[in-house]
Amino acid sequence: MHTAFFCEVTDAWQGDGEPIIYGNYQKDMKAKAMESFKSFKETGKSPEEKEER
């Protein structure tokens, strides 16, 4: 399933550094995103949630 958002940009700013492009995501970020997703599916908790001790 995919979701498409259609909108009008009303305000924007240009930050410092290079913009992210899909190639960067595929190369540098996708593996971590997939690990986080698998962990969420197994535990039902986001990776940022800490286990209570």
Secondary structure as UniProt FT lines:
FT   HELIX           22..24
FT   HELIX           25..29
FT   HELIX           30..43
FT   TURN            47..48
//
